Amino acid sequence: MFSEILDRFDWNQTTDEINAKTATDVENALSKEILSVDDFMALISPAAEPYIEVMAHKSRQITLSRFGKTISMYIPMYVSNACTNACVYCGFNHANPITRVTLSLDQVRAECEAIRKLGPFENLLIVSGEFPALNGVDYLEKVLLTARPYFNNLTIEVMPMKQRDYERLINVGLNGVVCFQETYNRQNYNKYHPRGMKSIFDWRVNGFDRMGAAGLHKIGMGVLIGLEDWRTDVTMMARHLQYLRKNYWRTRYSINFPRLCPAEGGYIPSEIMTDRQLAQLTFAFRIFDHDVDISYSTREKPTFRANMMKLGVTSMSAGSKTEPGGYVSTPDALEQFEVSDHRSPTEVAREITSLGYEPVWKDWDKAFD
């Protein structure tokens, strides 16, 4: 299990190693075709900031060679904001006095039909809070069966499960799972996750092993920028990705770097990542792992997404509603996070085309198995 691997690395020592990187370390990393995690640390270090244009060029060339001029399109569908966790940064926090909504299957069907009218999406991300009694595996199985006639590629972002539960959902059409570790800092993890199943660090971080063992087609991972030192957190994620590729090599992988937005609980991020730093991180990950899918959600502003699309990003959401039932009506339920790109899928696709790229609405079908 990865938790045993992670415990070999000291958080503070990793931070010191990153900050100690020099211009020579950065240049050595940029000269290589295959990078180690140590090289990755050089590319995200403060010493690499003067090299960001060089990194952007290399990231662009690698992305073009692996993905061509394509951007994979997806859209999230929130089915429940009921949650037993008390994550201090999240609008779905169990303690927040908000309207709780779990969609019925008829409402799920209506959401699917509304999404189909927005654009030719085939990649659907089903999102739910973590409340096993209301939105556990039994409920998710029914949701997948309801959504399957509308979409060819179904991914979930829900509570971590047992391996047999993932296998059960694969049998009804599940293709992928997205799960954010939020932070790899074991010592401070419970400061942000004081109660609920999410408070169990090992259960969450080892969930990726259970996903891989179940044979999922794709696994998405990420850390939440604004909790701990972002450079140290993404280094731990790079180690995790390297471990997963070695042990579950048949699976595809994607990464995301969501930056904290204001939440109902009023949490203030411990640090703010600038656009330039996010660009540096994106380039570093592309140079480190040529084949990983790098995704930007509608958290990011339109201009920034357009610029990064040409330099390393390969997947984007569009037209996102981050509250249950948001595509059919304007519900009373709180959004999980604030959307920055409010454009319609048609507008986003038009911009992608104008920049010489192709929006890809369908990149997977069960028939490909």
C-alpha positions in Angstrom: 0.0 0.0 0.0 1.2 3.5 -0.8 0.9 4.7 2.8 3.9 2.5 3.7 5.9 4.1 0.8 4.8 7.6 1.8 6.0 7.1 5.4 9.6 6.8 4.1 9.6 10.4 3.1 9.9 13.2 5.7 7.7 16.2 4.9 10.0 18.9 6.3 13.1 17.3 4.7 11.3 17.2 1.3 10.5 20.9 1.7 14.1 21.7 2.5 15.3 19.7 -0.5 13.0 21.6 -2.9 14.1 25.0 -1.6 17.8 24.0 -1.8 17.6 23.3 -5.6 19.8 25.4 -7.8 19.8 26.7 -11.3 22.2 23.9 -12.2 19.7 21.3 -10.9 17.0 22.9 -13.0 19.1 22.8 -16.2 20.1 19.2 -15.6 16.4 18.3 -15.2 15.5 20.1 -18.4 18.3 18.3 -20.3 16.8 14.8 -19.6 14.1 12.9 -21.4 13.2 10.7 -18.4 13.0 12.5 -15.0 13.2 11.3 -11.5 11.1 12.8 -8.7 14.3 14.7 -7.6 14.3 16.3 -11.1 10.6 17.2 -10.7 11.4 18.9 -7.4 14.0 21.1 -9.2 11.4 22.1 -11.8 8.8 23.2 -9.2 11.4 24.9 -7.0 11.9 28.7 -6.7 15.1 28.2 -8.6 13.1 27.2 -11.7 11.1 30.4 -11.8 13.5 32.1 -14.3 13.2 29.1 -16.6 9.4 29.1 -16.9 9.5 30.1 -20.6 11.9 27.2 -21.4 9.7 24.9 -19.4 6.6 26.1 -21.3 8.2 25.4 -24.7 9.3 21.9 -23.6 5.8 21.2 -22.1 4.1 22.3 -25.3 6.3 20.1 -27.5 5.7 17.0 -25.3 2.0 17.6 -25.2 1.7 18.0 -28.9 3.7 14.8 -29.5 1.5 12.8 -27.1 -1.9 14.3 -27.4 -1.8 16.4 -30.6 -4.0 19.5 -30.8 -6.9 18.1 -28.9 -8.7 19.0 -25.7 -10.9 16.4 -24.0 -14.2 17.9 -22.8 -16.1 16.7 -19.7 -18.9 18.0 -17.5 -19.7 17.3 -13.8 -23.1 16.3 -12.5 -23.6 16.8 -8.8 -26.1 14.3 -7.4 -25.8 14.9 -3.7 -24.4 17.4 -1.2 -25.2 15.2 1.8 -21.9 14.6 3.6 -20.8 13.2 7.0 -17.4 14.8 6.8 -16.4 18.1 8.4 -13.8 19.4 5.9 -13.1 22.9 7.1 -12.6 24.3 3.5 -15.7 22.7 1.8 -19.2 24.1 1.3 -20.6 20.6 1.9 -19.2 20.5 5.4 -21.6 18.5 7.6 -21.8 21.4 10.1 -22.8 24.0 7.6 -26.5 24.9 7.8 -27.3 24.5 4.1 -30.1 22.7 2.2 -29.2 19.1 1.7 -30.2 17.5 -1.6 -29.8 14.0 -2.9 -31.3 13.6 -6.4 -33.9 11.0 -7.1 -33.3 8.8 -10.1 -36.0 10.8 -12.0 -34.0 13.9 -11.2 -30.8 12.3 -12.3 -32.4 11.4 -15.6 -33.7 15.0 -16.0 -30.1 16.3 -15.3 -28.7 13.9 -17.9 -31.2 15.1 -20.5 -30.5 18.8 -19.7 -26.7 18.2 -20.1 -27.2 16.5 -23.4 -28.8 19.7 -24.7 -25.8 21.8 -23.7 -23.4 20.0 -26.0 -22.3 16.6 -27.3 -20.7 15.6 -24.0 -19.9 11.9 -23.6 -17.6 12.3 -20.6 -19.7 12.7 -17.5 -18.2 13.2 -14.0 -20.7 12.2 -11.3 -20.0 14.0 -8.0 -21.4 13.4 -4.5 -20.7 14.2 -0.9 -19.7 11.3 1.4 -22.8 10.1 3.2 -22.9 6.2 2.8 -26.5 5.8 4.1 -27.8 8.2 1.4 -25.3 8.2 -1.5 -23.3 5.0 -1.0 -22.6 2.2 -3.4 -26.2 1.1 -3.8 -27.3 4.6 -4.7 -24.3 5.1 -7.0 -25.0 1.9 -8.9 -28.5 3.1 -9.7 -27.2 6.5 -10.7 -24.7 4.9 -13.1 -27.4 2.7 -14.6 -29.6 5.7 -15.1 -26.8 7.8 -16.7 -25.3 5.1 -18.9 -27.8 5.4 -21.8 -26.9 9.0 -22.1 -23.1 8.9 -21.8 -20.4 6.6 -23.0 -17.7 7.5 -20.4 -18.8 7.6 -16.7 -16.4 8.8 -13.9 -17.2 9.3 -10.3 -15.8 11.7 -7.6 -17.3 10.2 -4.4 -16.2 8.6 -1.2 -13.3 6.1 -1.4 -14.7 2.5 -1.5 -13.6 -1.1 -1.1 -12.1 -2.9 -4.1 -15.2 -5.1 -4.5 -17.4 -2.0 -4.6 -15.3 -0.5 -7.4 -15.6 -3.9 -9.2 -19.3 -3.8 -8.7 -19.7 -0.4 -10.3 -17.3 -1.3 -13.2 -19.9 -4.0 -14.1 -22.6 -1.3 -14.5 -20.6 1.0 -16.7 -18.0 2.9 -14.5 -14.9 3.9 -16.4 -13.0 6.0 -13.9 -12.6 7.5 -10.5 -11.4 10.9 -9.4 -10.2 11.3 -5.8 -8.4 14.2 -4.2 -6.0 13.3 -1.4 -6.3 17.1 -0.5 -3.0 17.0 1.3 -0.3 14.3 1.8 0.8 15.9 5.1 -0.1 13.2 7.5 0.7 15.3 10.6 -1.7 18.1 9.7 -4.3 16.1 7.7 -6.8 15.9 10.5 -6.6 19.7 11.1 -8.6 20.0 7.8 -10.6 16.7 8.2 -11.6 16.4 11.8 -14.5 14.0 11.5 -16.1 11.5 9.1 -14.5 8.7 7.1 -12.4 11.3 5.3 -10.5 11.9 8.6 -8.9 8.4 8.2 -5.7 9.3 6.3 -4.6 5.7 5.4 -8.1 4.7 4.2 -8.1 7.6 1.7 -4.5 7.5 0.5 -4.7 3.7 0.0 -7.9 4.0 -1.9 -5.9 4.5 -5.1 -4.5 1.0 -4.6 -8.0 -0.4 -4.3 -9.0 1.4 -7.5 -6.0 0.1 -9.4 -6.5 -3.5 -8.1 -10.2 -3.3 -9.3 -9.0 -2.6 -12.8 -10.4 0.8 -13.4 -9.7 2.3 -16.8 -8.7 5.7 -15.5 -7.8 7.2 -12.1 -7.7 10.9 -11.4 -5.8 12.4 -8.5 -4.9 15.8 -7.1 -4.1 17.9 -4.1 -6.0 21.0 -2.9 -3.8 24.0 -3.3 -4.0 26.3 -0.3 -3.8 23.9 2.6 -0.1 23.1 3.0 3.0 24.0 1.1 2.0 23.3 -2.4 5.5 22.3 -3.6 5.9 19.6 -1.0 2.3 18.4 -1.5 2.7 18.0 -5.3 6.1 16.2 -4.8 4.3 13.6 -2.7 1.7 13.3 -5.4 4.4 12.8 -8.0 5.8 10.0 -5.9 2.3 8.6 -5.6 1.7 8.8 -9.4 5.1 7.1 -10.0 4.1 4.3 -7.6 0.7 3.8 -9.2 2.2 3.6 -12.7 4.6 0.9 -11.6 2.0 -1.2 -9.9 -1.2 -0.6 -12.0 0.4 0.1 -15.4 -2.8 -0.8 -17.4 -4.6 2.2 -15.9 -4.6 5.7 -17.4 -4.0 8.6 -15.0 -5.1 12.3 -14.8 -4.1 15.1 -12.4 -5.7 18.3 -11.3 -4.6 21.2 -9.1 -7.7 22.9 -7.7 -7.0 26.2 -6.0 -9.1 26.9 -2.9 -12.1 29.2 -3.4 -14.2 30.8 -0.7 -16.5 28.3 1.0 -19.6 28.5 3.2 -17.4 27.7 6.2 -15.3 30.8 5.7 -12.0 29.0 5.4 -9.1 31.2 4.4 -6.4 29.5 2.3 -3.0 29.3 4.1 -1.3 30.4 0.9 -2.4 31.7 -2.5 -0.9 30.1 -5.6 -0.4 32.6 -8.4 -1.2 31.9 -12.1 2.5 31.9 -12.8 3.1 29.3 -10.1 0.2 27.1 -11.4 1.7 27.4 -14.9 5.1 26.3 -13.6 3.6 23.3 -11.8 1.7 22.3 -14.9 4.8 22.5 -17.1 6.8 20.5 -14.5 4.3 17.7 -14.4 4.1 17.5 -18.1 7.9 17.2 -18.4 7.9 14.7 -15.5 5.1 12.5 -16.9 4.6 12.8 -20.7 1.3 10.8 -20.7 -0.6 12.0 -17.8 -3.9 13.9 -18.5 -3.7 17.4 -17.0 -7.2 18.8 -16.3 -8.3 22.3 -15.6 -11.9 22.9 -14.3 -14.1 25.9 -14.4 -12.5 27.1 -11.2 -9.9 28.8 -13.5 -10.6 32.0 -15.5 -11.3 31.7 -19.2 -8.1 33.6 -20.4 -5.8 31.5 -18.2 -7.5 28.3 -19.4 -7.0 29.3 -23.0 -3.4 30.1 -22.6 -2.6 26.9 -20.7 -4.5 24.8 -23.2 -1.7 25.4 -25.7 1.1 24.6 -23.2 0.2 21.4 -21.4 -3.4 21.1 -20.4 -5.3 18.3 -22.1 -8.7 18.2 -20.5 -11.3 20.8 -19.5 -14.8 21.0 -18.1 -17.3 23.5 -19.5 -20.8 24.7 -18.5 -20.3 23.3 -15.0 -23.0 23.6 -12.2 -21.6 22.6 -8.8 -24.8 22.1 -7.0 -27.2 19.1 -7.2 -29.9 19.6 -9.8 -28.2 22.7 -11.2 -28.8 21.9 -14.9 -32.5 21.6 -14.6 -33.3 24.5 -12.3 -31.7 27.0 -9.9 -31.8 25.0 -6.7 -31.5 26.3 -3.1 -28.5 24.0 -2.4 -25.1 25.7 -2.0 -22.4 25.3 -4.7 -19.4 23.3 -3.6 -17.1 25.9 -5.0 -17.3 29.1 -7.0 -17.1 28.8 -10.8 -14.8 31.3 -12.6 -15.5 30.3 -16.2 -19.3 30.8 -16.7 -19.2 30.3 -20.5 -21.4 27.8 -22.2 -19.9 24.6 -23.6 -20.5 26.0 -27.1 -18.6 29.1 -26.3 -15.7 27.1 -24.9 -15.6 24.8 -27.8 -15.7 27.7 -30.2 -12.6 29.2 -28.5 -10.8 25.9 -28.6 -11.4 25.6 -32.4 -10.4 29.2 -33.0 -7.0 28.5 -31.4 -6.4 25.6 -33.8 -7.3 22.8 -31.4 -10.1 20.2 -31.6 -12.6 19.7 -28.7 -13.0 16.0 -28.2 -16.3 15.1 -26.7 -15.9 11.4 -26.7 -12.5 9.7 -26.0 -13.6 6.4 -24.6 -16.3 3.7 -25.2 -16.8 0.4 -23.4 -16.7 -1.2 -26.8 -13.0 -0.4 -27.0 -12.5 -3.2 -24.4 
